[in-house]
């Protein structure tokens, strides 16, 4: 008789334990529950964004399409860090490169190498744009056609590097001359955005 009583008590206990286990597994693994699925996806997205993040965030990078000679790359450089970041060089496979700025000299807007590199202050951004600081592509080895994707590598003052890709777009905005003898350029008065 004792064996029958213990068998009767074990069965309901096992069924209750199984039901609780099934309920807890269903609650944890439910893909229909947005409160459970969203943090997981969000955490994964944050982790992957942090893992792929470089020294700087680079928003809307683009290159002015050109058949020959010189052209330039632009975009917004975002420094989310607590220290200033200085770009000291840039490279691409299609040409030698220089860091350039536009500045007033003798009452004229001139293009020249940027002394000291391009500094992006901590917790701020810097815009590379026609009529301002930009990454200059010198002596193109091949045409850069609208739609082409070019890969660039930035070098920083501390020796780190970061690679990004920019799409070539047609642009007739500020009318800088990216040709030999490019030192002088008219004052930019037009839109600073590329044609889409």
C-alpha positions as CSV (number, residue, x, y, z in Angstrom):
1,X,0.0,0.0,0.0
2,X,2.7,2.6,0.8
3,X,4.0,2.2,-2.8
4,X,0.6,3.1,-4.2
5,X,0.3,6.3,-2.1
6,X,3.8,7.5,-3.0
7,X,3.1,6.8,-6.7
8,X,-0.1,8.9,-6.6
9,X,1.8,11.8,-5.0
10,X,4.7,11.7,-7.4
11,X,2.5,11.9,-10.5
12,X,0.7,15.2,-9.7
13,X,4.0,16.7,-8.5
14,X,5.7,15.7,-11.7
15,X,2.8,17.1,-13.8
16,X,2.9,20.4,-11.9
17,X,6.7,20.7,-12.3
18,X,6.4,19.9,-16.0
19,X,3.6,22.5,-16.4
20,X,5.7,25.1,-14.6
21,X,8.8,24.3,-16.7
22,X,6.8,24.5,-20.0
23,X,5.3,27.8,-18.9
24,X,8.6,29.3,-18.0
25,X,10.3,28.1,-21.3
26,X,7.3,29.5,-23.3
27,X,7.6,32.9,-21.6
28,X,11.3,33.2,-22.1
29,X,11.4,32.0,-25.6
30,X,8.3,33.5,-27.1
31,X,9.0,35.5,-30.3
32,X,5.5,36.9,-30.2
33,X,6.2,38.9,-27.1
34,X,7.8,42.2,-28.2
35,X,9.1,43.0,-24.7
36,X,11.1,39.9,-24.7
37,X,12.3,39.9,-28.4
38,X,13.1,43.6,-28.7
39,X,15.8,43.9,-26.0
40,X,17.5,40.9,-27.4
41,X,17.5,42.4,-31.0
42,X,18.4,45.8,-29.6
43,X,21.3,44.5,-27.5
44,X,22.6,42.6,-30.5
45,X,22.3,45.6,-32.8
46,X,24.1,47.8,-30.2
47,X,26.9,45.2,-29.7
48,X,27.4,44.8,-33.4
49,X,27.4,48.6,-34.0
50,X,30.0,49.0,-31.2
51,X,32.1,46.2,-32.6
52,X,32.1,47.6,-36.1
53,X,32.6,51.2,-34.9
54,X,35.9,52.8,-35.8
55,X,37.7,55.8,-34.4
56,X,35.0,58.1,-35.9
57,X,31.5,57.7,-37.2
58,X,31.3,58.7,-40.8
59,X,27.9,59.9,-42.1
60,X,26.9,60.4,-45.7
61,X,30.3,59.9,-47.3
62,X,30.5,60.8,-51.0
63,X,33.0,61.7,-53.7
64,X,32.6,64.2,-56.6
65,X,32.5,62.2,-59.8
66,X,35.3,63.2,-62.2
67,X,36.8,61.9,-65.4
68,X,40.4,62.9,-64.8
69,X,42.6,65.2,-62.8
70,X,41.5,65.8,-59.3
71,X,38.4,65.5,-57.2
72,X,37.4,65.3,-53.5
73,X,35.6,63.2,-50.9
74,X,33.2,64.7,-48.3
75,X,31.0,63.6,-45.4
76,X,30.4,64.2,-41.7
77,X,32.9,62.9,-39.2
78,X,31.5,62.2,-35.8
79,X,33.7,61.9,-32.7
80,X,31.7,60.3,-29.8
81,X,34.8,59.9,-27.7
82,X,36.1,62.0,-24.8
83,X,39.3,63.1,-26.6
84,X,39.9,65.1,-29.8
85,X,40.8,63.0,-32.9
86,X,43.2,64.3,-35.6
87,X,43.2,62.8,-39.1
88,X,46.8,63.1,-40.5
89,X,46.4,61.3,-43.8
90,X,44.1,59.5,-46.2
91,X,44.6,56.9,-48.9
92,X,42.6,55.4,-51.8
93,X,43.6,53.1,-54.6
94,X,42.5,55.5,-57.4
95,X,44.9,58.3,-56.5
96,X,47.4,59.9,-54.1
97,X,45.5,62.0,-51.5
98,X,46.0,65.1,-49.4
99,X,44.0,66.7,-46.6
100,X,42.8,70.1,-47.8
101,X,41.0,73.2,-46.6
102,X,39.6,76.3,-48.3
103,X,40.7,79.6,-46.7
104,X,40.8,83.3,-47.5
105,X,44.1,84.6,-48.8
106,X,44.6,88.1,-50.2
107,X,40.8,88.5,-50.5
108,X,40.4,85.3,-52.5
109,X,39.3,81.8,-51.5
110,X,42.2,79.4,-51.9
111,X,42.6,75.7,-51.5
112,X,45.6,74.4,-49.7
113,X,47.0,71.5,-47.6
114,X,45.5,71.5,-44.1
115,X,48.3,72.2,-41.7
116,X,48.2,69.9,-38.7
117,X,45.5,67.7,-40.2
118,X,41.8,67.7,-39.6
119,X,40.8,67.8,-36.0
120,X,37.5,66.5,-34.8
121,X,36.9,67.8,-31.2
122,X,35.6,65.4,-28.5
123,X,31.9,64.8,-28.5
124,X,31.4,66.8,-31.7
125,X,31.4,66.5,-35.5
126,X,33.3,68.1,-38.4
127,X,31.9,68.4,-41.9
128,X,34.0,67.8,-45.0
129,X,32.2,69.8,-47.7
130,X,32.8,71.7,-50.9
131,X,34.1,75.1,-50.0
132,X,35.5,73.8,-46.7
133,X,37.8,71.0,-45.4
134,X,37.9,67.9,-47.7
135,X,39.9,64.8,-48.7
136,X,41.6,65.7,-52.0
137,X,42.2,63.0,-54.6
138,X,45.1,64.0,-56.7
139,X,46.0,62.8,-60.2
140,X,43.2,60.2,-60.7
141,X,44.5,57.0,-62.2
142,X,41.0,56.3,-63.6
143,X,37.7,58.1,-64.0
144,X,35.4,58.2,-60.9
145,X,31.9,57.7,-62.4
146,X,28.6,58.5,-60.6
147,X,27.7,55.3,-58.7
148,X,31.2,54.1,-58.2
149,X,32.1,53.0,-54.6
150,X,35.6,54.0,-53.5
151,X,37.3,52.7,-50.4
152,X,39.3,55.2,-48.3
153,X,41.6,54.7,-45.3
154,X,42.1,57.4,-42.8
155,X,45.3,57.6,-40.6
156,X,45.1,59.3,-37.2
157,X,47.7,61.1,-35.2
158,X,47.9,58.1,-32.7
159,X,48.7,55.7,-35.6
160,X,45.2,54.1,-35.7
161,X,43.5,53.7,-39.1
162,X,39.9,53.4,-40.3
163,X,38.5,52.4,-43.6
164,X,35.2,53.6,-45.1
165,X,33.4,53.5,-48.5
166,X,32.0,56.5,-50.3
167,X,29.8,56.6,-53.4
168,X,30.6,58.9,-56.3
169,X,27.9,61.5,-57.2
170,X,27.6,64.2,-59.8
171,X,28.1,67.7,-58.3
172,X,28.2,71.2,-59.7
173,X,27.8,73.2,-56.5
174,X,30.6,75.3,-55.2
175,X,32.6,75.3,-58.5
176,X,36.0,74.6,-56.9
177,X,38.6,73.7,-59.5
178,X,40.1,70.3,-58.7
179,X,42.6,70.7,-61.6
180,X,46.3,71.5,-61.8
181,X,46.8,75.1,-60.6
182,X,43.9,74.5,-58.2
183,X,45.2,77.0,-55.6
184,X,42.5,79.6,-56.3
185,X,38.8,79.0,-56.4
186,X,35.8,81.3,-56.5
187,X,33.9,81.9,-53.2
188,X,31.3,79.1,-52.9
189,X,27.8,80.5,-53.2
190,X,25.8,77.5,-54.3
191,X,24.4,74.4,-52.6
192,X,26.8,72.2,-50.8
193,X,24.8,69.0,-51.4
194,X,25.5,66.5,-54.2
195,X,22.9,65.5,-56.8
196,X,21.1,62.4,-55.7
